[in-house]
Amino acid sequence: MPLLMSSCRACFGTLDELAEILTLIQTRKTRRIPIILVHRPFWEGLLDWFASTMVDEKVINKEDLNLIQIIDEPKHIANAIFEHYEKRGFEPSAEEAEVLLDL
């Protein structure tokens, strides 16, 4: 599994990968990684749709929106990545390792 997913622009394949990693994290089939989308004007409409439609239809929880960050500045992207791994490290926790063994 990747340690980070970041994308500036997307085709359907990138959207498929985004949906896949979000589903795996949401269902706790893989550990949480930083999911960083770059170029707010490109991604904001999709995230607005997630919030206004998917949350309202109760197919995702509002907290699931916290799995994704939109960050445009390279320095802030690097800081978000370092902050994530400083808190949790690179190795899976015991709980995560157990889940991964059951896949």
N, CA, C and O atoms as a GROMACS GRO file, in nm:
protein
  412
    1MET      N    1   0.083  -0.118   0.000
    1MET     CA    2   0.000   0.000   0.000
    1MET      C    3   0.088   0.125   0.000
    1MET      O    4   0.196   0.125   0.058
    2PRO      N    5   0.041   0.230  -0.065
    2PRO     CA    6   0.122   0.352  -0.071
    2PRO      C    7   0.128   0.422   0.065
    2PRO      O    8   0.042   0.401   0.151
    3LEU      N    9   0.229   0.503   0.081
    3LEU     CA   10   0.241   0.583   0.202
    3LEU      C   11   0.176   0.718   0.187
    3LEU      O   12   0.159   0.791   0.285
    4LEU      N   13   0.138   0.754   0.063
    4LEU     CA   14   0.083   0.885   0.035
    4LEU      C   15   0.012   0.878  -0.098
    4LEU      O   16   0.058   0.810  -0.190
    5MET      N   17  -0.100   0.947  -0.110
    5MET     CA   18  -0.162   0.966  -0.240
    5MET      C   19  -0.175   1.115  -0.262
    5MET      O   20  -0.231   1.186  -0.178
    6SER      N   21  -0.124   1.163  -0.373
    6SER     CA   22  -0.131   1.304  -0.406
    6SER      C   23  -0.158   1.317  -0.555
    6SER      O   24  -0.100   1.244  -0.636
    7SER      N   25  -0.246   1.407  -0.591
    7SER     CA   26  -0.276   1.425  -0.731
    7SER      C   27  -0.310   1.570  -0.760
    7SER      O   28  -0.379   1.636  -0.683
    8CYS      N   29  -0.258   1.618  -0.873
    8CYS     CA   30  -0.287   1.755  -0.915
    8CYS      C   31  -0.412   1.760  -1.001
    8CYS      O   32  -0.499   1.844  -0.979
    9ARG      N   33  -0.420   1.674  -1.097
    9ARG     CA   34  -0.536   1.668  -1.185
    9ARG      C   35  -0.567   1.521  -1.208
    9ARG      O   36  -0.484   1.435  -1.179
   10ALA      N   37  -0.685   1.494  -1.259
   10ALA     CA   38  -0.725   1.354  -1.262
   10ALA      C   39  -0.798   1.317  -1.390
   10ALA      O   40  -0.866   1.399  -1.452
   11CYS      N   41  -0.781   1.193  -1.426
   11CYS     CA   42  -0.865   1.130  -1.526
   11CYS      C   43  -0.947   1.025  -1.450
   11CYS      O   44  -0.938   1.018  -1.328
   12PHE      N   45  -1.025   0.946  -1.519
   12PHE     CA   46  -1.107   0.848  -1.449
   12PHE      C   47  -1.022   0.748  -1.370
   12PHE      O   48  -1.064   0.704  -1.263
   13GLY      N   49  -0.905   0.714  -1.420
   13GLY     CA   50  -0.819   0.621  -1.347
   13GLY      C   51  -0.776   0.676  -1.213
   13GLY      O   52  -0.772   0.602  -1.114
   14THR      N   53  -0.744   0.805  -1.208
   14THR     CA   54  -0.705   0.867  -1.082
   14THR      C   55  -0.823   0.872  -0.986
   14THR      O   56  -0.808   0.850  -0.866
   15LEU      N   57  -0.942   0.901  -1.039
   15LEU     CA   58  -1.062   0.902  -0.954
   15LEU      C   59  -1.090   0.763  -0.900
   15LEU      O   60  -1.134   0.748  -0.786
   16ASP      N   61  -1.064   0.660  -0.981
   16ASP     CA   62  -1.081   0.522  -0.936
   16ASP      C   63  -0.985   0.492  -0.821
   16ASP      O   64  -1.025   0.432  -0.721
   17GLU      N   65  -0.860   0.532  -0.836
   17GLU     CA   66  -0.761   0.511  -0.729
   17GLU      C   67  -0.798   0.587  -0.603
   17GLU      O   68  -0.782   0.535  -0.493
   18LEU      N   69  -0.849   0.709  -0.619
   18LEU     CA   70  -0.892   0.788  -0.504
   18LEU      C   71  -1.007   0.718  -0.432
   18LEU      O   72  -1.005   0.705  -0.309
   19ALA      N   73  -1.106   0.673  -0.508
   19ALA     CA   74  -1.219   0.602  -0.447
   19ALA      C   75  -1.172   0.474  -0.379
   19ALA      O   76  -1.222   0.439  -0.272
   20GLU      N   77  -1.078   0.403  -0.440
   20GLU     CA   78  -1.030   0.277  -0.382
   20GLU      C   79  -0.959   0.300  -0.249
   20GLU      O   80  -0.988   0.232  -0.151
   21ILE      N   81  -0.866   0.395  -0.244
   21ILE     CA   82  -0.792   0.416  -0.120
   21ILE      C   83  -0.884   0.473  -0.012
   21ILE      O   84  -0.870   0.438   0.106
   22LEU      N   85  -0.979   0.559  -0.049
   22LEU     CA   86  -1.075   0.609   0.050
   22LEU      C   87  -1.159   0.496   0.108
   22LEU      O   88  -1.184   0.492   0.228
   23THR      N   89  -1.203   0.404   0.023
   23THR     CA   90  -1.283   0.291   0.069
   23THR      C   91  -1.201   0.200   0.160
   23THR      O   92  -1.251   0.156   0.263
   24LEU      N   93  -1.077   0.172   0.123
   24LEU     CA   94  -0.993   0.086   0.206
   24LEU      C   95  -0.966   0.147   0.342
   24LEU      O   96  -0.966   0.076   0.443
   25ILE      N   97  -0.943   0.277   0.346
   25ILE     CA   98  -0.919   0.343   0.475
   25ILE      C   99  -1.049   0.350   0.555
   25ILE      O  100  -1.050   0.322   0.675
   26GLN      N  101  -1.158   0.388   0.489
   26GLN     CA  102  -1.287   0.401   0.557
   26GLN      C  103  -1.331   0.269   0.620
   26GLN      O  104  -1.387   0.268   0.729
   27THR      N  105  -1.305   0.159   0.551
   27THR     CA  106  -1.346   0.028   0.602
   27THR      C  107  -1.237  -0.038   0.686
   27THR      O  108  -1.251  -0.153   0.727
   28ARG      N  109  -1.130   0.036   0.710
   28ARG     CA  110  -1.017  -0.010   0.792
   28ARG      C  111  -0.949  -0.135   0.737
   28ARG      O  112  -0.898  -0.218   0.812
   29LYS      N  113  -0.950  -0.147   0.603
   29LYS     CA  114  -0.878  -0.258   0.538
   29LYS      C  115  -0.732  -0.221   0.515
   29LYS      O  116  -0.651  -0.308   0.484
   30THR      N  117  -0.701  -0.095   0.529
   30THR     CA  118  -0.562  -0.050   0.522
   30THR      C  119  -0.546   0.068   0.616
   30THR      O  120  -0.644   0.129   0.659
   31ARG      N  121  -0.423   0.098   0.648
   31ARG     CA  122  -0.395   0.208   0.741
   31ARG      C  123  -0.419   0.342   0.675
   31ARG      O  124  -0.418   0.355   0.553
   32ARG      N  125  -0.441   0.440   0.757
   32ARG     CA  126  -0.462   0.576   0.707
   32ARG      C  127  -0.331   0.632   0.653
   32ARG      O  128  -0.226   0.619   0.716
   33ILE      N  129  -0.340   0.694   0.538
   33ILE     CA  130  -0.226   0.764   0.477
   33ILE      C  131  -0.271   0.906   0.445
   33ILE      O  132  -0.392   0.933   0.438
   34PRO      N  133  -0.178   0.996   0.425
   34PRO     CA  134  -0.217   1.130   0.381
   34PRO      C  135  -0.272   1.123   0.238
   34PRO      O  136  -0.205   1.074   0.147
   35ILE      N  137  -0.392   1.172   0.218
   35ILE     CA  138  -0.448   1.186   0.084
   35ILE      C  139  -0.457   1.335   0.058
   35ILE      O  140  -0.541   1.405   0.115
   36ILE      N  141  -0.369   1.381  -0.028
   36ILE     CA  142  -0.355   1.524  -0.053
   36ILE      C  143  -0.387   1.551  -0.199
   36ILE      O  144  -0.324   1.495  -0.289
   37LEU      N  145  -0.484   1.636  -0.221
   37LEU     CA  146  -0.521   1.678  -0.356
   37LEU      C  147  -0.467   1.819  -0.377
   37LEU      O  148  -0.483   1.906  -0.292
   38VAL      N  149  -0.403   1.838  -0.491
   38VAL     CA  150  -0.337   1.966  -0.520
   38VAL      C  151  -0.414   2.036  -0.632
   38VAL      O  152  -0.453   1.973  -0.731
   39HIS      N  153  -0.435   2.164  -0.616
   39HIS     CA  154  -0.503   2.253  -0.710
   39HIS      C  155  -0.651   2.261  -0.673
   39HIS      O  156  -0.737   2.196  -0.733
   40ARG      N  157  -0.677   2.342  -0.573
   40ARG     CA  158  -0.811   2.356  -0.515
   40ARG      C  159  -0.920   2.380  -0.620
   40ARG      O  160  -1.026   2.318  -0.610
   41PRO      N  161  -0.900   2.467  -0.720
   41PRO     CA  162  -1.008   2.489  -0.816
   41PRO      C  163  -1.051   2.360  -0.889
   41PRO      O  164  -1.167   2.346  -0.927
   42PHE      N  165  -0.959   2.269  -0.908
   42PHE     CA  166  -0.992   2.144  -0.976
   42PHE      C  167  -1.072   2.050  -0.887
   42PHE      O  168  -1.168   1.989  -0.933
   43TRP      N  169  -1.034   2.037  -0.760
   43TRP     CA  170  -1.092   1.936  -0.670
   43TRP      C  171  -1.208   1.983  -0.585
   43TRP      O  172  -1.287   1.901  -0.539
   44GLU      N  173  -1.221   2.112  -0.564
   44GLU     CA  174  -1.318   2.163  -0.468
   44GLU      C  175  -1.462   2.121  -0.500
   44GLU      O  176  -1.539   2.090  -0.409
   45GLY      N  177  -1.498   2.120  -0.626
   45GLY     CA  178  -1.634   2.081  -0.665
   45GLY      C  179  -1.664   1.937  -0.627
   45GLY      O  180  -1.775   1.907  -0.584
   46LEU      N  181  -1.566   1.848  -0.644
   46LEU     CA  182  -1.586   1.708  -0.607
   46LEU      C  183  -1.606   1.694  -0.456
   46LEU      O  184  -1.696   1.622  -0.412
   47LEU      N  185  -1.523   1.762  -0.378
   47LEU     CA  186  -1.537   1.754  -0.233
   47LEU      C  187  -1.667   1.820  -0.186
   47LEU      O  188  -1.728   1.774  -0.089
   48ASP      N  189  -1.709   1.926  -0.253
   48ASP     CA  190  -1.838   1.986  -0.220
   48ASP      C  191  -1.950   1.886  -0.247
   48ASP      O  192  -2.045   1.877  -0.169
   49TRP      N  193  -1.940   1.812  -0.356
   49TRP     CA  194  -2.040   1.710  -0.388
   49TRP      C  195  -2.039   1.599  -0.284
   49TRP      O  196  -2.145   1.552  -0.241
   50PHE      N  197  -1.919   1.556  -0.242
   50PHE     CA  198  -1.912   1.457  -0.134
   50PHE      C  199  -1.991   1.507  -0.012
   50PHE      O  200  -2.070   1.433   0.046
   51ALA      N  201  -1.968   1.633   0.025
   51ALA     CA  202  -2.032   1.689   0.145
   51ALA      C  203  -2.181   1.709   0.126
   51ALA      O  204  -2.260   1.680   0.217
   52SER      N  205  -2.222   1.759   0.011
   52SER     CA  206  -2.363   1.794  -0.007
   52SER      C  207  -2.449   1.677  -0.050
   52SER      O  208  -2.570   1.676  -0.024
   53THR      N  209  -2.390   1.578  -0.114
   53THR     CA  210  -2.471   1.467  -0.164
   53THR      C  211  -2.442   1.338  -0.087
   53THR      O  212  -2.534   1.276  -0.034
   54MET      N  213  -2.318   1.297  -0.082
   54MET     CA  214  -2.286   1.169  -0.020
   54MET      C  215  -2.314   1.171   0.130
   54MET      O  216  -2.367   1.074   0.185
   55VAL      N  217  -2.279   1.280   0.198
   55VAL     CA  218  -2.307   1.290   0.342
   55VAL      C  219  -2.458   1.302   0.364
   55VAL      O  220  -2.515   1.235   0.450
   56ASP      N  221  -2.522   1.387   0.286
   56ASP     CA  222  -2.667   1.404   0.301
   56ASP      C  223  -2.744   1.276   0.274
   56ASP      O  224  -2.846   1.250   0.338
   57GLU      N  225  -2.696   1.196   0.180
   57GLU     CA  226  -2.761   1.067   0.149
   57GLU      C  227  -2.717   0.956   0.246
   57GLU      O  228  -2.765   0.843   0.238
   58LYS      N  229  -2.626   0.991   0.337
   58LYS     CA  230  -2.578   0.899   0.440
   58LYS      C  231  -2.504   0.777   0.384
   58LYS      O  232  -2.509   0.668   0.441
   59VAL      N  233  -2.436   0.798   0.270
   59VAL     CA  234  -2.352   0.689   0.218
   59VAL      C  235  -2.209   0.700   0.268
   59VAL      O  236  -2.132   0.605   0.260
   60ILE      N  237  -2.173   0.819   0.321
   60ILE     CA  238  -2.049   0.837   0.395
   60ILE      C  239  -2.080   0.923   0.517
   60ILE      O  240  -2.181   0.993   0.520
   61ASN      N  241  -1.994   0.916   0.616
   61ASN     CA  242  -2.008   1.001   0.734
   61ASN      C  243  -1.935   1.132   0.711
   61ASN      O  244  -1.840   1.138   0.633
   62LYS      N  245  -1.980   1.236   0.777
   62LYS     CA  246  -1.913   1.366   0.765
   62LYS      C  247  -1.764   1.355   0.800
   62LYS      O  248  -1.680   1.422   0.740
   63GLU      N  249  -1.732   1.269   0.899
   63GLU     CA  250  -1.593   1.251   0.940
   63GLU      C  251  -1.506   1.193   0.828
   63GLU      O  252  -1.385   1.214   0.826
   64ASP      N  253  -1.567   1.120   0.734
   64ASP     CA  254  -1.491   1.064   0.623
   64ASP      C  255  -1.429   1.172   0.536
   64ASP      O  256  -1.328   1.148   0.469
   65LEU      N  257  -1.488   1.290   0.537
   65LEU     CA  258  -1.432   1.400   0.459
   65LEU      C  259  -1.294   1.441   0.512
   65LEU      O  260  -1.214   1.499   0.439
   66ASN      N  261  -1.266   1.409   0.638
   66ASN     CA  262  -1.136   1.441   0.697
   66ASN      C  263  -1.024   1.352   0.644
   66ASN      O  264  -0.907   1.376   0.674
   67LEU      N  265  -1.057   1.251   0.566
   67LEU     CA  266  -0.955   1.165   0.507
   67LEU      C  267  -0.880   1.235   0.394
   67LEU      O  268  -0.771   1.192   0.356
   68ILE      N  269  -0.936   1.342   0.342
   68ILE     CA  270  -0.881   1.413   0.226
   68ILE      C  271  -0.844   1.555   0.265
   68ILE      O  272  -0.915   1.622   0.340
   69GLN      N  273  -0.730   1.600   0.212
   69GLN     CA  274  -0.689   1.739   0.229
   69GLN      C  275  -0.665   1.799   0.092
   69GLN      O  276  -0.611   1.732   0.003
   70ILE      N  277  -0.704   1.923   0.073
   70ILE     CA  278  -0.663   1.998  -0.046
   70ILE      C  279  -0.558   2.097   0.001
   70ILE      O  280  -0.585   2.182   0.085
   71ILE      N  281  -0.439   2.085  -0.054
   71ILE     CA  282  -0.328   2.173  -0.017
   71ILE      C  283  -0.258   2.214  -0.146
   71ILE      O  284  -0.222   2.129  -0.227
   72ASP      N  285  -0.238   2.342  -0.165
   72ASP     CA  286  -0.178   2.391  -0.289
   72ASP      C  287  -0.030   2.427  -0.277
   72ASP      O  288   0.043   2.423  -0.377
   73GLU      N  289   0.015   2.463  -0.160
   73GLU     CA  290   0.153   2.509  -0.143
   73GLU      C  291   0.246   2.391  -0.114
   73GLU      O  292   0.220   2.315  -0.021
   74PRO      N  293   0.353   2.376  -0.192
   74PRO     CA  294   0.446   2.263  -0.170
   74PRO      C  295   0.497   2.252  -0.026
   74PRO      O  296   0.506   2.142   0.028
   75LYS      N  297   0.529   2.365   0.037
   75LYS     CA  298   0.578   2.362   0.174
   75LYS      C  299   0.472   2.306   0.269
   75LYS      O  300   0.504   2.228   0.359
   76HIS      N  301   0.346   2.344   0.249
   76HIS     CA  302   0.238   2.295   0.333
   76HIS      C  303   0.209   2.148   0.308
   76HIS      O  304   0.171   2.075   0.400
   77ILE      N  305   0.229   2.104   0.183
   77ILE     CA  306   0.213   1.961   0.152
   77ILE      C  307   0.318   1.880   0.228
   77ILE      O  308   0.285   1.780   0.292
   78ALA      N  309   0.442   1.925   0.221
   78ALA     CA  310   0.549   1.855   0.292
   78ALA      C  311   0.523   1.854   0.442
   78ALA      O  312   0.542   1.752   0.508
   79ASN      N  313   0.479   1.967   0.497
   79ASN     CA  314   0.449   1.973   0.640
   79ASN      C  315   0.338   1.876   0.678
   79ASN      O  316   0.346   1.811   0.782
   80ALA      N  317   0.234   1.866   0.596
   80ALA     CA  318   0.123   1.775   0.626
   80ALA      C  319   0.170   1.629   0.627
   80ALA      O  320   0.128   1.550   0.711
   81ILE      N  321   0.257   1.595   0.534
   81ILE     CA  322   0.309   1.458   0.527
   81ILE      C  323   0.394   1.430   0.651
   81ILE      O  324   0.375   1.328   0.717
   82PHE      N  325   0.488   1.519   0.683
   82PHE     CA  326   0.573   1.498   0.800
   82PHE      C  327   0.491   1.492   0.928
   82PHE      O  328   0.516   1.409   1.014
   83GLU      N  329   0.392   1.581   0.940
   83GLU     CA  330   0.308   1.582   1.060
   83GLU      C  331   0.233   1.450   1.076
   83GLU      O  332   0.222   1.398   1.187
   84HIS      N  333   0.181   1.397   0.966
   84HIS     CA  334   0.109   1.270   0.973
   84HIS      C  335   0.199   1.158   1.025
   84HIS      O  336   0.161   1.085   1.117
   85TYR      N  337   0.318   1.145   0.966
   85TYR     CA  338   0.404   1.034   1.003
   85TYR      C  339   0.479   1.056   1.134
   85TYR      O  340   0.523   0.960   1.196
   86GLU      N  341   0.495   1.182   1.177
   86GLU     CA  342   0.553   1.207   1.309
   86GLU      C  343   0.459   1.158   1.418
   86GLU      O  344   0.504   1.113   1.524
   87LYS      N  345   0.328   1.167   1.394
   87LYS     CA  346   0.230   1.124   1.493
   87LYS      C  347   0.215   0.973   1.498
   87LYS      O  348   0.189   0.918   1.605
   88ARG      N  349   0.232   0.906   1.386
   88ARG     CA  350   0.202   0.764   1.383
   88ARG      C  351   0.317   0.675   1.338
   88ARG      O  352   0.312   0.554   1.361
   89GLY      N  353   0.419   0.728   1.277
   89GLY     CA  354   0.530   0.647   1.229
   89GLY      C  355   0.496   0.576   1.099
   89GLY      O  356   0.384   0.584   1.050
   90PHE      N  357   0.595   0.507   1.044
   90PHE     CA  358   0.576   0.440   0.916
   90PHE      C  359   0.526   0.297   0.931
   90PHE      O  360   0.461   0.244   0.841
   91GLU      N  361   0.554   0.236   1.043
   91GLU     CA  362   0.516   0.096   1.063
   91GLU      C  363   0.370   0.086   1.106
   91GLU      O  364   0.320   0.173   1.178
   92PRO      N  365   0.302  -0.020   1.062
   92PRO     CA  366   0.163  -0.037   1.106
   92PRO      C  367   0.155  -0.064   1.256
   92PRO      O  368   0.244  -0.126   1.315
   93SER      N  369   0.047  -0.017   1.316
   93SER     CA  370   0.023  -0.048   1.457
   93SER      C  371  -0.008  -0.197   1.468
   93SER      O  372  -0.028  -0.264   1.367
   94ALA      N  373  -0.013  -0.249   1.590
   94ALA     CA  374  -0.045  -0.391   1.610
   94ALA      C  375  -0.183  -0.422   1.553
   94ALA      O  376  -0.202  -0.526   1.490
   95GLU      N  377  -0.278  -0.333   1.574
   95GLU     CA  378  -0.415  -0.352   1.520
   95GLU      C  379  -0.414  -0.354   1.368
   95GLU      O  380  -0.478  -0.440   1.306
   96GLU      N  381  -0.341  -0.259   1.307
   96GLU     CA  382  -0.332  -0.255   1.161
   96GLU      C  383  -0.265  -0.380   1.105
   96GLU      O  384  -0.308  -0.434   1.003
   97ALA      N  385  -0.160  -0.425   1.170
   97ALA     CA  386  -0.089  -0.545   1.124
   97ALA      C  387  -0.180  -0.665   1.128
   97ALA      O  388  -0.177  -0.748   1.037
   98GLU      N  389  -0.262  -0.676   1.232
   98GLU     CA  390  -0.357  -0.787   1.244
   98GLU      C  391  -0.459  -0.785   1.130
   98GLU      O  392  -0.489  -0.888   1.071
   99VAL      N  393  -0.510  -0.667   1.099
   99VAL     CA  394  -0.606  -0.654   0.988
   99VAL      C  395  -0.541  -0.694   0.856
   99VAL      O  396  -0.601  -0.765   0.776
  100LEU      N  397  -0.418  -0.649   0.836
  100LEU     CA  398  -0.349  -0.680   0.712
  100LEU      C  399  -0.324  -0.831   0.697
  100LEU      O  400  -0.323  -0.882   0.585
  101LEU      N  401  -0.304  -0.900   0.807
  101LEU     CA  402  -0.285  -1.045   0.802
  101LEU      C  403  -0.413  -1.117   0.761
  101LEU      O  404  -0.407  -1.226   0.705
  102ASP      N  405  -0.528  -1.058   0.788
  102ASP     CA  406  -0.656  -1.121   0.756
  102ASP      C  407  -0.704  -1.096   0.614
  102ASP      O  408  -0.807  -1.150   0.574
  103LEU      N  409  -0.632  -1.016   0.537
  103LEU     CA  410  -0.676  -0.985   0.400
  103LEU      C  411  -0.656  -1.103   0.308
  103LEU      O  412  -0.687  -1.096   0.190
   0.00000   0.00000   0.00000
